[in-house]
């Protein structure tokens, strides 16, 4: 390796090590990892220690990072998630985009920026922090709440605006108005053409491809990455930005049952590229550029948080959402997002603004994102304090649309003849039944069944959230992996739980973890479980049923129920 090659590798290694350390610190303090990535560039770049510069390798990887960020954005956009509340969500998203742009422009003008700078600042600060909001609400298990669904819907609309804005900015600085219009029209036409190809592929090509590749999880990852790179290459060949191609590639996958599992499989690789991208933004700036407008950034952050709260809360209220939903939905949407840095960096590259404006946007993001994380985490506690004031605005004709989710339901992990028969038994005991299965051979059968179906491995958090595991009344797991079953039991404290085990030791461990009934494959007997579920509301009868089932299933050759753990009876 040449001396130059060694220097490139050293810079890249230092960047990754610093990002890893700061990401761990961010996790300990419950901060978004994106903040850690930006701070990585600040610490090791020209602003801080000056030990890493933006070289060719970092530049290439960071460009791929932006592409994968938009790929993840596309794969998150499941339109079924907002079915039933699309009209009020669309009204809020449109009103927010217009009113926040006006407010941001006015604040920027008051702070002394030129009209053009103010318009660019307004464009960059209009969008919500999709990855951060989805991550924090997911950790709180609020994505299935009504306000969480509305927020996700608003973000979907905003993401569409974002892609349009990126497309327009890629045109660059052109003096002739006619040439500008032609360039924008060409970009939009090519985007539409790629979008049509992506849609047709998601209907007629991708289902068969993913069904075949899903049999091997490594192959599933490879196919997903190849699909993203294919669209990135197509966009580059048509002189479009890589992020537009990546977004459309993700959007094509989002509507398929494999999307959640595919997203989890690709997350480590995409996080790697995204880390380099956000670190590279700070590597481009000197200290004087970051601090060029530090006072304005502080003032703008405070003003826009307050103004945007009034705007978004008013829009929620105007769409007849109740006061609690309006408040919780609003408080999640107040930060300057990571996409302000994306648009700011692109605007600098295209010569629209100087790097001082990027520093201004970076400071606003670094101020508002950490603060917003905490007030989203503690949003219900904050609401309890302001409720006496806000409840005076409550009215009776609030919107009655509920989010599309599983409720009063049973979650069955693993599909087989036995669990299929068990689902029939459970129909009278719960309102809904949802299967979680990662076997590709069952996709068509389960997709056509009357039950809910989520393709993926139950050890992934997004899969469990999609099944609303925490709200399940009954959990049945045919998985024989003890780590998966323990995680499932941790999230279903109030559910009747029936899980599988392969050894006495595993069975005792699961019993201590809270399982009501631990069985082997032969123990999942439909009639027995039916009688058990019939007595759910009578705890004494329920306990006797479990004991009787255990004694019958164990027989004289196995250990007695008195040897079971305290968390529940055991049958192996």
PEFENCOR-V366643 format. One record per residue. RES is the residue in one small letter. PSI is psi as a letter, one per 40 degrees, with the letter a starting at -180 (999 if undefined). Layout:
RES,PSI / RES,PSI
This chain:
x,h / x,i / x,d / x,d / x,d / x,d / x,d / x,d / x,d / x,d / x,d / x,d / x,d / x,d / x,d / x,d / x,d / x,d / x,d / x,d / x,d / x,d / x,d / x,d / x,d / x,d / x,d / x,d / x,e / x,f / x,i / x,h / x,d / x,d / x,d / x,d / x,d / x,d / x,d / x,d / x,d / x,d / x,d / x,e / x,a / x,d / x,d / x,b / x,d / x,f / x,e / x,h / x,i / x,g / x,a / x,d / x,d / x,d / x,d / x,d / x,d / x,d / x,d / x,d / x,d / x,d / x,d / x,d / x,d / x,d / x,d / x,d / x,d / x,d / x,e / x,e / x,g / x,h / x,d / x,d / x,d / x,e / x,h / x,d / x,e / x,d / x,d / x,d / x,d / x,d / x,d / x,d / x,d / x,d / x,d / x,d / x,d / x,d / x,d / x,d / x,d / x,d / x,d / x,d / x,d / x,d / x,d / x,d / x,d / x,d / x,e / x,e / x,i / x,i / x,d / x,d / x,d / x,d / x,d / x,d / x,d / x,d / x,d / x,d / x,e / x,d / x,i / x,i / x,g / x,d / x,d / x,d / x,d / x,d / x,d / x,d / x,d / x,d / x,d / x,e / x,f / x,e / x,d / x,e / x,i / x,d / x,d / x,d / x,d / x,d / x,d / x,d / x,d / x,d / x,d / x,d / x,d / x,d / x,d / x,d / x,d / x,d / x,d / x,d / x,d / x,d / x,d / x,d / x,d / x,e / x,d / x,a / x,h / x,h / x,d / x,h / x,d / x,d / x,d / x,d / x,d / x,d / x,d / x,d / x,d / x,d / x,d / x,d / x,d / x,d / x,d / x,d / x,d / x,d / x,d / x,d / x,d / x,d / x,d / x,d / x,d / x,d / x,d / x,e / x,d / x,d / x,d / x,d / x,d / x,d / x,d / x,d / x,d / x,e / x,d / x,h / x,d / x,d / x,d / x,d / x,d / x,d / x,d / x,d / x,d / x,d / x,d / x,d / x,d / x,d / x,d / x,d / x,d / x,d / x,d / x,d / x,d / x,e / x,f / x,i / x,i / x,d / x,d / x,d / x,d / x,d / x,d / x,d / x,d / x,d / x,d / x,d / x,d / x,d / x,e / x,i / x,e / x,e / x,d / x,d / x,d / x,d / x,d / x,d / x,d / x,e / x,d / x,d / x,d / x,d / x,d / x,d / x,d / x,d / x,d / x,d / x,d / x,d / x,d / x,d / x,d / x,d / x,d / x,e / x,i / x,i / x,d / x,d / x,d / x,d / x,e / x,d / x,f / x,d / x,d / x,d / x,d / x,d / x,d / x,d / x,d / x,d / x,d / x,d / x,d / x,d / x,d / x,d / x,d / x,d / x,d / x,d / x,d / x,d / x,d / x,d / x,d / x,d / x,e / x,f / x,i / x,i / x,d / x,d / x,d / x,d / x,d / x,d / x,d / x,d / x,e / x,e / x,f / x,e / x,i / x,h / x,i / x,d / x,e / x,d / x,d / x,d / x,d / x,d / x,d / x,d / x,d / x,d / x,d / x,e / x,e / x,d / x,i / x,i / x,e / x,d / x,d / x,d / x,d / x,d / x,d / x,d / x,d / x,d / x,d / x,d / x,d / x,d / x,d / x,d / x,d / x,d / x,d / x,d / x,e / x,d / x,d / x,f / x,d / x,d / x,d / x,d / x,d / x,d / x,d / x,e / x,d / x,d / x,d / x,d / x,e / x,d / x,e / x,i / x,i / x,d / x,f / x,i / x,h / x,e / x,h / x,i / x,i / x,h / x,i / x,h / x,i / x,f / x,i / x,h / x,h / x,h / x,h / x,h / x,h / x,i / x,d / x,d / x,d / x,d / x,d / x,d / x,d / x,d / x,d / x,e / x,d / x,e / x,d / x,i / x,d / x,i / x,h / x,h / x,h / x,h / x,h / x,e / x,h / x,d / x,e / x,e / x,d / x,d / x,d / x,d / x,d / x,e / x,i / x,e / x,i / x,i / x,h / x,h / x,h / x,i / x,h / x,e / x,e / x,h / x,d / x,d / x,d / x,d / x,d / x,d / x,e / x,f / x,d / x,d / x,e / x,i / x,d / x,h / x,h / x,h / x,h / x,e / x,h / x,e / x,h / x,d / x,d / x,d / x,d / x,d / x,d / x,d / x,d / x,d / x,e / x,f / x,d / x,e / x,i / x,h / x,h / x,h / x,i / x,i / x,i / x,e / x,i / x,d / x,d / x,d / x,d / x,d / x,d / x,d / x,d / x,d / x,e / x,e / x,h / x,d / x,h / x,h / x,i / x,a / x,d / x,e / x,e / x,g / x,h / x,d / x,d / x,d / x,d / x,d / x,d / x,d / x,d / x,e / x,f / x,d / x,e / x,g / x,d / x,d / x,d / x,d / x,d / x,d / x,d / x,d / x,d / x,d / x,d / x,d / x,d / x,d / x,d / x,d / x,i / x,e / x,e / x,i / x,i / x,i / x,e / x,e / x,e / x,i / x,i / x,e / x,e / x,i / x,i / x,h / x,h / x,999
